[in-house]
């Protein structure tokens, strides 16, 4: 099967259709990334699209010179540059979506819905494998924070905690803005330093906890997981639940031993609590179903915020988690790195009272002060 025929034909079609707008096939996904997430940083596009930094910089500059994109320095930190589409871009975006739609409808016209669904599943699996293989040397994997020794990240074991950058959500209650809106010059930790540390400390460190940002944006973690398992480490991942297919892949390969799913609120409230107004919650439900199949140790976490949670909503979540679930409640603390300022936390007493009302619906609730 020569996939490059499909790629080359697609490129030819797009370059022809996009010519009147002076945009190329390479610039199209970058423009759409920016349109679909106004304010995104270049670094986040690099992470989300598995691009190299030079390609993104070159194409963003080109889109800026064409007056489709505006680069704005952050008010809080001038080194962080946010990208926005201009009025000129917004005027052509509907036409661009139509071009994309026409192409898709044309190429799938002879495939029925069932076959298409199957193809999407297979294609997705092939992309995961391809990405994994293409990054076999692991050099592309970067971490943005590293707590070398932690006692509470992996239940019952001494672990090292690594945080990846970039996230597909922008929860108002998030206190890790620096991991969501990545600065172009942000310091990163290379994989070789991590491997060396783990090899030298394998008698003390028993587990590795990979957190974010969102781990689902980094399929090349697969290669690192395989290395960790070969070396005998336990592996835990923290996720927002939006990448069930990748999680399933890691679990079925036995590369992950423990999953921590951070739930932001009731499913109905997700557009509000995730900061993405049109969020599809199906992937989160799929992740819940993977975890409830009991093939893997797991626990749930939620940061309680007055604007998003009350007794009724917490009972609704508790019922969804079930009577065997371990659910950790964190008290919300506004920080310098909070995405939205001015949210309100529950007092320790209020959390204790809520726990009394909710705990009969769920296995176990644990209250913690800090993440
Ligand atoms: S809280 Fe987690 S999922 Fe939400 S924006 Fe922050 S890193 Fe992403």
Boltz pocket constraint, residues with backbone or C-beta under 6 A from the ligand:
constraints:
  - pocket:
      binder: B
      contacts: [[A, 167], [A, 168], [A, 169], [A, 170], [A, 171], [A, 173], [A, 174], [A, 175], [A, 176], [A, 179], [A, 180], [A, 212], [A, 213], [A, 214], [A, 240], [A, 262], [A, 274]]
      max_distance: 6.0
